[in-house]
Amino acid sequence: YVGIRLFGPSRGILLTGFLAGLVSSTAATLTLSQQARKKIVSNFVVATSVLLATIGMYLKVLTVLFFAAPALFFKASIPIFISSGIGGCITFFAGN
C-alpha cells in the first residue's frame, strides 16, 4: 500500500514485489496474481513484479547461507547470481 501511494501503481507494485520476495516469494506471487485479477495494473507489471520477488528470494537465500554456511555460500553464489542476473535482465529489457 505504501509503495503504491509513494511511487504510483506500476512502480509501487514492482517495489512491493521485490520487498515481498525478501519475506516470501510464494505469498508475493499469490498476492500479485490477485492484483492482476482485479486489473489494478497490467499483467506485464505483475509478471515483472513476480520476477523481482524471485530475485528478492535469491538474495534472502544468499544472506542466510552467508551466515549459516559460509562454505556453501561460495558454492551457491555463482548459480544464484547468474539466475538473478538473467531475471534482472529480463525485467529491465522487457520494461523498456
Buried (B, 14 or more C-beta within 10 A) or exposed (E): EEBBEEBEBBBBBBBBBBBBBBEBBEEBBEBBEEBBEEEBBEEEBBBBBBBBBBBBBBBBBBEEBBEEEEEEBEEBBEEBBEEBEEBBEEBEEEEE
